[in-house]
Structure formats: structure tokens, C-alpha cells
Amino acid sequence: MDEAEQQQILGLLRPGDALIWGQGTAEPLPLTEFVVAQRERLRPLSVFLGVCFSDSVRPEHLDCMQVSAYGTFGSTRKLAAAGGLQIVPGHISQLDRAIELGRIRCDVAIVQLSAPGPNGKPSLGPINDYIRTAMARARVVIAEVNEQMPWTYGPEPVGLERIAARIRTSRPLLEAPTRRPTDVDRAIARHAASIIPDRATLQVGIGSTIDALLESLGDRRDLGVHSGMIADPMVSLIERGVVTNARKPIDAGITVTASLFGGRRLFRAANRNPDIVVMPYTYTHAPRVLAQIDNLVAINSAVEVDVTGQVNSEVANGRYVGAIGGQVDFMHAAARAPHGCSIIALPSTSEGATSRIRVQVDTVTCARSEVDFIVTEYGAADLRGCPLRERMRRIIAVAHPDFREALERDAAPRLRRGY
């Protein structure tokens, strides 16, 4: 940014403003870094964050900023560990409503846009999420127009005429960090893949276990995708004709997602591609939409589960490390889909030290009534239609062998009571 652009932006901001900006791969980094650098003159500045793949907001910046988020992803875990992140618990499907009603304030929306596409207008590129609602609610909209951002199909940005300032850049987008799948990841993936039939419509998260799972699905036919996020491994399934979306009850032929949490391969695949559509959370996570997908298979991870199937995806050792996110939205829908199911996939231990299957979890993110399968590297526990006593036995059976005896002993009173 040149000095004139900086002064224009500063003239639009007021002390005490509440900001929302694009998350993950869509973060408008030159603008967010500039705003954070000006936090002293804008105090008490507040920011609502989503997934963060940059370090634009660090613990030392909390001297003049209040930071909230719907969870901890990427660099926001450092903010949480420093005690400076305020968690706003809630389902992804509720975020737009909270912004619209002002429960999550948005005075200023800061967005990243693509260059104009086939329709002559810019797009929101790799992430649609809740940013359109923020743009509609905000007093001021500030935009980075990035020549390297992919132009994607989906609802166009709202209020383009209300953009008060824009800067033009040409820079690579932020990319989601990756980690190669381990042997444990691949073992979990094999068990989870055995549950997924041909023609299923998938919702998946991201991470090495999910990457391994997608690699295990090469022999499936006519899979569909309706997900809050997708990453690079999905491109291989699309290119190989495994993901065709041909049997989806809605949006046939189209991969639907809210977020491209990947890298250049995914961005290239989605660029000007009408077969990959980036939709807002008000569509991807909406109960009325998910209820129409009768073959939905939702695969999500967790910090830990207990022997009855209750899921903790938020807290580990007293520290907030995850989120409610969209897990419950999708698990609820998939567990009720006539030809679908809900799956929680996780390693049986934390680096071999402690069991991630516990007698009882302290934080319940997802109710046991929403969980059809618990999958670890030791197998898949099918919980459908099982009484609680049998659920406990099946879940303990997929725990790490070193911890099964202790789990059986400590869970004995619950086993006797049957709940």
C-alpha cells in the first residue's frame, strides 16, 4: 500500500471499531497486517476471527486489541494459550444470524476479492462463509483486489457499491498447512473407508487423517461432496472420476463447499470452474438444505470421546484447542439421513501417552445420539441401534489395547447401570 491508500483507510476507521475479516486462505493479509500495526491509535479495537493460516494477530498484539473467534484453528491457538482469545461457542450455521442481529458486532468488514470474472464482477474466491453477511452489516467495507485470487462460482459479494476503499495486489494466497499421513492415519482411514458406500455424499474436514481417507476411496463410484471445507486431495478424486456428484439429491454434478482450505492445486481446479461452487454457510450448513441429502456421510474428528459416544472437539488438558464449528450441523443431518451416517474418526491415543477414549468427557461438543460410528486405528465401532451398555463395549474394543483394561475397570459402574 502506498501512503495515500494508508491514509484513506485510516480515515475510515474509528477507535473502538469491531472488525470482521476474511478467514483462512481468503485473509486479506496486507490489510489485516496494516490494521493490526495501527491498533494503538484504534484502541479499543476488537476483531472476530475464524480460521487463521497467518500470524497477522499474535499474542503481543493483545495489548490494544480484543480478539474473539468461533474456535481455535491455526495461529489462533497461540492466542488462546496466552489467555487472550474469547471463544464464541456456537454452530457454524448460527454465525450469519449472530452477525446480522449484531450479537457479533461488525462495524468494518475487510475482504479479499478476485479480479472480475465471466460475469464482469469479482468473486469471494476460495471462501464464502459469513463474509457476505458481514459486508451487508458493516458501516464500512474495505477490500483487497488480488489478481492471483481464483474466481469461483457462487453467490456474488453483496454491497460492492459500498466498498469505501480498495487496494490492488498480485500475490499468492495463503495456503492451509499440511502434514503427511502417518501409519495411524492410514489405519484409521482404512476402517472409515469401509463404511462409505458408492454414491454417498461426503462432508469432510481437513487434516492428515482426512487426506488418508480420501486416498482410500479411489475404488468408489459416483461420490458427491457437500462440505464446509475441502482440501487438495479432493482434486484427485474429482479428476479420477470418483467424485462425480451424479447421485446427489440436490446440486447434481456440482461439488459444493464453503471453503477451499488447500493450496495452488485446489485453487487452480476451482478457478472459473462451474462444477465447484463456493457457497455461504447459510447454504452449506443450513438444516433445510442438509435435510434434502438422504445419502449424507459426515466424517469429523475429535479431541476425545467417551465410552458412551459423547464427543469433545473443543478442549484438551484444560486448553481450548478446537471448536464446535460445523460438526454438529453435519453430524445431526447425517445421523438422520436414510442412506447416510455420521462418523467420528480419531487416533486412539495422544502420541501413545494417554487414551483419547475416556470413561467420561468433561466437554460435550456432540451428543452421543448424533454419532453412528467411532473409528480409530483399531477398528470401527458401529453404534447404530445399540443400547448404552453395548455401545460402551464396542467403543472400548477400539481403544488402544494398553488402555482397554483400565477403561473396562473404570467404566464398570456405568456398565452395570447401563448408562
CORDAGI-V752634 format. One record per pair of residues at least 24 apart in sequence whose ideal C-beta (glycine too) atoms are under 10 Angstrom apart, sorted by sequence separation. I is the first residue (numbers start at 0). GAP is how many residues later the second one is. If there is no record, write none. Layout:
BEGIN
i={I/I}
gap={GAP/GAP}
END
This chain:
BEGIN
i={9/25/26/28/31/32/36/38/39/48/49/50/51/57/58/59/69/105/108/109/110/121/124/125/127/131/133/134/137/139/140/141/142/143/144/145/146/147/148/183/184/187/188/191/192/195/196/197/198/199/200/201/202/203/204/205/206/209/217/221/222/223/225/257/341/356/370/373/375/4/8/9/12/16/22/25/26/28/30/31/35/38/39/48/50/51/58/69/105/108/109/123/124/126/131/132/134/138/139/140/141/142/143/144/145/147/183/184/185/186/187/188/190/191/192/197/198/199/200/201/202/203/204/205/216/220/221/222/223/225/229/253/257/258/299/301/372/373/388/389/4/8/14/15/17/18/19/20/22/23/24/26/29/37/38/48/49/51/57/58/103/107/108/122/124/125/127/130/131/135/137/145/180/181/184/185/188/189/192/196/200/202/203/204/205/216/220/221/223/224/229/230/233/250/257/299/300/343/377/387/388/391/14/15/16/17/18/19/20/22/23/25/26/28/48/51/56/105/108/110/121/122/123/124/126/127/130/131/134/143/145/180/181/184/185/188/192/195/202/203/205/223/229/234/255/256/257/299/343/348/367/387/388/390/391/5/9/12/13/14/15/16/17/18/19/20/21/22/23/24/27/35/56/69/105/108/109/122/123/127/134/177/178/179/180/183/184/187/188/201/205/213/223/225/226/227/228/229/230/231/233/250/255/297/299/341/342/343/344/345/347/348/388/389/390/0/4/8/12/14/15/16/17/18/19/20/22/23/26/35/103/105/108/115/121/122/124/127/176/177/178/180/182/185/203/213/223/224/225/226/227/228/229/230/231/232/235/297/341/342/343/344/345/346/347/387/388/0/14/15/16/17/18/19/22/23/34/48/99/103/105/106/107/108/109/110/112/114/120/122/123/175/176/177/178/180/181/184/185/203/223/224/225/226/227/228/229/230/231/234/238/244/297/299/340/341/342/343/344/345/346/347/387/388/5/9/13/98/105/106/107/108/109/110/111/112/113/114/122/123/175/179/180/223/224/225/226/227/228/229/230/231/233/234/237/243/244/297/298/299/310/312/334/340/341/342/343/344/345/346/347/386/387/0/5/9/12/97/98/104/105/106/107/108/109/110/111/112/113/114/118/122/123/124/178/179/180/201/222/223/224/225/226/228/229/230/231/232/233/234/242/250/297/298/334/339/340/342/343/344/386/0/95/96/98/99/103/104/105/106/107/108/109/110/111/112/113/114/116/117/122/123/177/180/227/228/231/232/234/235/255/296/297/310/312/316/358/69/94/95/98/99/105/107/108/109/110/111/113/114/116/118/121/122/123/180/230/231/234/295/297/299/315/330/331/334/335/20/94/95/97/98/101/105/113/115/116/117/120/121/180/201/230/231/233/234/237/295/297/298/308/310/330/331/334/336/344/20/48/67/93/95/96/98/99/100/112/113/114/116/120/229/297/329/330/333/334/67/91/95/98/99/111/113/118/231/237/255/292/295/296/297/316/327/331/332/333/334/342/343/358/47/91/94/95/98/112/113/121/237/250/295/315/326/327/330/331/333/356/94/98/116/120/229/249/289/294/295/297/304/326/327/330/343/356/45/47/95/229/249/284/289/292/295/296/315/324/329/330/356/95/121/201/234/250/284/290/291/292/295/304/321/323/330/340/341/354/356/357/49/200/233/249/250/283/286/289/290/293/294/295/296/297/298/299/300/301/303/322/323/327/340/341/356/112/113/248/249/284/285/289/293/294/295/296/297/298/299/300/301/302/319/321/326/340/355/356/112/121/197/200/247/248/249/284/288/289/292/293/294/295/296/297/298/299/300/301/311/317/354/355/49/198/247/248/280/283/284/286/290/291/293/294/295/296/297/298/299/300/354/357/18/22/110/126/200/229/247/248/283/286/289/290/292/293/294/295/296/297/298/299/300/303/311/314/353/356/22/47/112/125/198/199/200/247/248/285/289/292/302/313/314/315/354/355/356/358/17/108/124/125/198/199/200/229/246/247/280/284/309/311/312/313/314/334/351/354/358/23/125/197/198/200/311/313/334/353/354/357/358/17/22/23/47/108/112/125/200/289/303/306/309/310/311/312/313/314/347/348/351/356/358/359/22/47/224/227/303/304/305/306/307/309/311/312/313/347/348/354/358/359/110/180/303/304/305/306/307/310/311/312/345/347/354/357/358/22/108/112/114/175/177/201/202/203/205/225/227/302/303/304/305/306/307/309/310/311/312/346/347/348/357/358/108/177/202/206/301/303/305/306/309/310/311/347/348/356/358/359/109/110/114/175/177/200/205/228/305/309/310/347/358/47/107/174/175/204/205/227/304/305/309/310/347/47/111/174/225/226/227/303/308/309/310/47/225/226/302/303/305/308/309/45/225/301/303/307/308/309/310/69/302/304/307/308/309/310/45/46/111/304/306/308/309/111/302/305/308/44/46/225/301/304/307/308/310/225/301/308/299/308/41/225/299/304/225/258/306/257/305/223/225/301/304/225/223/226/299/304/222/223/225/226/227/297/301/308/34/223/222/297/298/300/306/308/19/34/296/307/33/50/296/298/304/49/308/31/50/19/30/49/308/30/31/49/307/30/49/202/306/307/27/29/47/202/308/26/27/28/175/307/308/17/19/26/27/175/176/177/306/307/19/20/25/26/27/175/177/213/306/308/17/18/19/25/47/174/175/176/212/305/306/308/17/18/19/20/21/24/25/172/174/175/202/306/307/16/17/18/19/20/21/25/174/248/306/16/17/18/19/20/21/172/173/174/200/209/305/306/16/17/18/19/20/21/172/174/175/202/208/209/248/304/15/16/18/19/20/21/171/172/174/209/171/174/200/208/246/306/13/199/200/201/202/203/204/304/12/13/172/200/201/202/203/204/206/304/12/171/199/200/201/202/203/204/205/11/198/199/200/201/202/203/204/228/12/197/199/200/201/202/203/227/228/25/196/227/8/25/128/226/227/24/25/26/73/128/196/306/8/24/25/152/195/227/305/306/21/23/24/25/73/74/126/153/194/227/21/23/25/72/73/125/153/195/226/306/307/21/22/153/194/225/306/21/23/25/151/191/305/21/22/192/307/21/22/34/191/225/306/21/22/33/151/204/305/306/21/19/20/149/188/19/30/307/21/30/31/19/20/30/187/19/27/29/149/18/19/27/28/151/27/29/147/149/153/19/26/27/28/149/152/19/25/27/55/148/149/151/18/147/149/150/151/152/17/25/52/53/149/150/151/152/204/16/17/18/20/21/27/52/149/150/151/152/204/16/21/51/52/148/149/150/151/152/153/154/204/16/18/20/25/52/149/152/153/154/202/24/52/151/152/153/154/202/13/24/50/151/152/153/154/204/13/149/151/152/153/202/203/11/12/151/154/202/11/129/149/154/202/11/12/127/128/153/11/126/127/128/202/212/8/125/126/127/202/125/126/127/201/212/8/33/72/125/126/200/211/7/30/125/126/199/30/92/124/125/209/30/91/125/200/208/29/199/202/208/30/200/201/206/208/27/29/199/200/202/203/28/125/198/199/202/204/27/29/125/199/203/28/124/196/0/196/28/125/196/28/124/125/195/26/27/124/194/25/26/132/195/24/25/122/131/132/194/23/24/122/127/128/130/131/132/23/24/127/128/129/130/131/194/22/23/24/126/127/128/129/191/11/12/21/23/125/127/128/129/190/191/10/11/124/126/127/128/191/10/116/117/123/127/190/8/9/50/116/122/127/128/7/8/117/123/127/128/188/7/8/113/187/7/8/113/187/5/7/187/4/184/186/187/4/5/186/4/183/184/212/4/183/0/183/1/181/183/0/91/208/0/183/0/183/208/194/50/194/194/191/193/23/99/190/192/191/95/190/191/94/95/96/189/190/193/194/94/95/188/190/193/93/94/187/189/190/192/194/72/92/186/187/188/190/191/91/92/95/186/187/189/190/90/91/92/94/95/186/187/189/190/92/93/185/186/187/91/92/183/184/186/187/91/92/183/90/92/182/181/90/92/92/24/23/190/50/52/49/50/187/88/86/86/93/94/88/91/94/90/91/25/86/89/90/91/92/24/25/88/89/90/91/23/24/25/84/87/88/89/90/91/92/93/22/23/24/82/86/87/90/91/92/23/24/86/90/91/92/22/23/24/80/89/90/91/79/80/90/92/79/80/24/79/90/24/70/71/76/70/76/75/76/76/71/75/71/72/70/71/72/70/71/72/68/70/71/25/70/72/69/70/68/69/70/69/69/50/49/50/49/88}
gap={24/24/24/24/24/24/24/24/24/24/24/24/24/24/24/24/24/24/24/24/24/24/24/24/24/24/24/24/24/24/24/24/24/24/24/24/24/24/24/24/24/24/24/24/24/24/24/24/24/24/24/24/24/24/24/24/24/24/24/24/24/24/24/24/24/24/24/24/24/25/25/25/25/25/25/25/25/25/25/25/25/25/25/25/25/25/25/25/25/25/25/25/25/25/25/25/25/25/25/25/25/25/25/25/25/25/25/25/25/25/25/25/25/25/25/25/25/25/25/25/25/25/25/25/25/25/25/25/25/25/25/25/25/25/25/25/25/25/25/25/26/26/26/26/26/26/26/26/26/26/26/26/26/26/26/26/26/26/26/26/26/26/26/26/26/26/26/26/26/26/26/26/26/26/26/26/26/26/26/26/26/26/26/26/26/26/26/26/26/26/26/26/26/26/26/26/26/26/26/26/26/26/27/27/27/27/27/27/27/27/27/27/27/27/27/27/27/27/27/27/27/27/27/27/27/27/27/27/27/27/27/27/27/27/27/27/27/27/27/27/27/27/27/27/27/27/27/27/27/27/27/27/27/27/27/28/28/28/28/28/28/28/28/28/28/28/28/28/28/28/28/28/28/28/28/28/28/28/28/28/28/28/28/28/28/28/28/28/28/28/28/28/28/28/28/28/28/28/28/28/28/28/28/28/28/28/28/28/28/28/28/28/28/28/28/29/29/29/29/29/29/29/29/29/29/29/29/29/29/29/29/29/29/29/29/29/29/29/29/29/29/29/29/29/29/29/29/29/29/29/29/29/29/29/29/29/29/29/29/29/29/29/29/29/29/29/29/30/30/30/30/30/30/30/30/30/30/30/30/30/30/30/30/30/30/30/30/30/30/30/30/30/30/30/30/30/30/30/30/30/30/30/30/30/30/30/30/30/30/30/30/30/30/30/30/30/30/30/30/30/30/30/30/30/31/31/31/31/31/31/31/31/31/31/31/31/31/31/31/31/31/31/31/31/31/31/31/31/31/31/31/31/31/31/31/31/31/31/31/31/31/31/31/31/31/31/31/31/31/31/31/31/31/32/32/32/32/32/32/32/32/32/32/32/32/32/32/32/32/32/32/32/32/32/32/32/32/32/32/32/32/32/32/32/32/32/32/32/32/32/32/32/32/32/32/32/32/32/32/32/32/33/33/33/33/33/33/33/33/33/33/33/33/33/33/33/33/33/33/33/33/33/33/33/33/33/33/33/33/33/33/33/33/33/33/33/33/34/34/34/34/34/34/34/34/34/34/34/34/34/34/34/34/34/34/34/34/34/34/34/34/34/34/34/34/34/34/35/35/35/35/35/35/35/35/35/35/35/35/35/35/35/35/35/35/35/35/35/35/35/35/35/35/35/35/35/35/36/36/36/36/36/36/36/36/36/36/36/36/36/36/36/36/36/36/36/36/37/37/37/37/37/37/37/37/37/37/37/37/37/37/37/37/37/37/37/37/37/37/37/37/38/38/38/38/38/38/38/38/38/38/38/38/38/38/38/38/38/38/39/39/39/39/39/39/39/39/39/39/39/39/39/39/39/39/40/40/40/40/40/40/40/40/40/40/40/40/40/40/40/41/41/41/41/41/41/41/41/41/41/41/41/41/41/41/41/41/41/41/42/42/42/42/42/42/42/42/42/42/42/42/42/42/42/42/42/42/42/42/42/42/42/42/42/43/43/43/43/43/43/43/43/43/43/43/43/43/43/43/43/43/43/43/43/43/43/43/44/44/44/44/44/44/44/44/44/44/44/44/44/44/44/44/44/44/44/44/44/44/44/44/45/45/45/45/45/45/45/45/45/45/45/45/45/45/45/45/45/45/45/45/46/46/46/46/46/46/46/46/46/46/46/46/46/46/46/46/46/46/46/46/46/46/46/46/46/46/47/47/47/47/47/47/47/47/47/47/47/47/47/47/47/47/47/47/47/47/48/48/48/48/48/48/48/48/48/48/48/48/48/48/48/48/48/48/48/48/48/49/49/49/49/49/49/49/49/49/49/49/49/50/50/50/50/50/50/50/50/50/50/50/50/50/50/50/50/50/50/50/50/50/50/50/51/51/51/51/51/51/51/51/51/51/51/51/51/51/51/51/51/51/52/52/52/52/52/52/52/52/52/52/52/52/52/52/52/53/53/53/53/53/53/53/53/53/53/53/53/53/53/53/53/53/53/53/53/53/53/53/53/53/53/53/54/54/54/54/54/54/54/54/54/54/54/54/54/54/54/54/55/55/55/55/55/55/55/55/55/55/55/55/55/56/56/56/56/56/56/56/56/56/56/56/56/57/57/57/57/57/57/57/57/57/57/58/58/58/58/58/58/58/58/59/59/59/59/59/59/59/59/60/60/60/60/60/60/60/61/61/61/61/61/61/61/62/62/62/62/63/63/63/63/63/63/63/63/64/64/64/65/65/66/66/66/66/67/67/67/68/68/69/69/69/69/70/71/71/71/71/72/72/72/72/72/72/72/72/73/73/74/74/74/74/74/74/75/75/75/75/76/76/76/76/76/77/77/78/78/79/79/79/79/80/80/80/80/81/81/81/81/81/82/82/82/82/82/83/83/83/83/83/83/84/84/84/84/84/84/84/84/84/85/85/85/85/85/85/85/85/85/85/86/86/86/86/86/86/86/86/86/86/86/86/87/87/87/87/87/87/87/87/87/87/87/87/87/88/88/88/88/88/88/88/88/88/88/89/89/89/89/89/89/89/89/89/89/89/89/89/90/90/90/90/90/90/90/90/90/90/90/90/90/90/91/91/91/91/91/91/91/91/91/91/92/92/92/92/92/92/93/93/93/93/93/93/93/93/94/94/94/94/94/94/94/94/94/94/95/95/95/95/95/95/95/95/95/96/96/96/96/96/96/96/96/96/97/97/97/97/97/97/97/97/97/98/98/98/99/99/99/99/99/100/100/100/100/100/100/100/101/101/101/101/101/101/101/101/102/102/102/102/102/102/102/102/102/102/103/103/103/103/103/103/103/103/103/103/103/104/104/104/104/104/104/105/105/105/105/105/105/106/106/106/106/107/107/107/107/107/107/108/108/108/108/108/108/108/109/110/110/110/110/111/111/111/112/112/112/113/113/113/113/114/114/114/114/115/115/115/115/115/116/116/116/116/116/117/117/117/117/117/117/118/118/118/118/118/118/118/119/119/119/119/119/119/120/120/120/120/120/120/120/120/120/121/121/121/121/121/121/121/121/121/121/121/121/122/122/122/122/122/122/122/122/122/122/122/122/123/123/123/123/123/123/123/123/123/123/124/124/124/124/124/124/124/125/125/125/125/125/125/125/125/126/126/126/126/126/126/126/127/127/127/127/127/128/128/128/128/128/129/129/129/129/129/130/130/130/130/130/130/131/131/131/131/131/132/132/132/132/132/133/133/133/133/133/133/133/134/134/134/134/134/135/135/135/135/135/136/136/136/136/136/137/137/137/137/138/138/138/138/138/139/139/139/139/139/139/140/140/140/140/140/140/141/141/141/141/141/142/142/142/143/143/144/144/144/145/145/145/145/146/146/146/146/147/147/147/147/148/148/148/148/148/148/149/149/149/149/149/149/149/149/150/150/150/150/150/150/150/150/151/151/151/151/151/151/151/151/152/152/152/152/152/152/152/152/152/152/153/153/153/153/153/153/153/154/154/154/154/154/154/155/155/155/155/155/155/155/156/156/156/156/156/156/156/157/157/157/157/158/158/158/158/159/159/159/160/160/160/160/161/161/161/162/162/162/162/163/163/164/164/165/165/165/166/166/166/167/167/168/168/168/177/178/178/180/181/181/182/182/182/182/183/184/184/184/185/185/185/185/185/185/185/186/186/186/186/186/187/187/187/187/187/187/187/188/188/188/188/188/188/188/189/189/189/189/189/189/189/190/190/190/190/190/190/190/190/190/191/191/191/191/191/192/192/192/192/192/192/193/193/193/194/194/194/195/196/196/197/204/205/207/208/208/209/210/210/225/227/228/230/230/231/231/231/232/232/233/233/233/233/233/233/234/234/234/234/234/234/235/235/235/235/235/235/235/235/235/235/235/236/236/236/236/236/236/236/236/236/237/237/237/237/237/237/238/238/238/238/238/238/238/239/239/239/239/240/240/241/241/241/242/242/242/242/243/243/244/244/245/247/247/248/248/249/249/249/250/250/250/251/251/251/252/252/252/253/253/254/254/254/255/256/272/273/274/275/276}
END
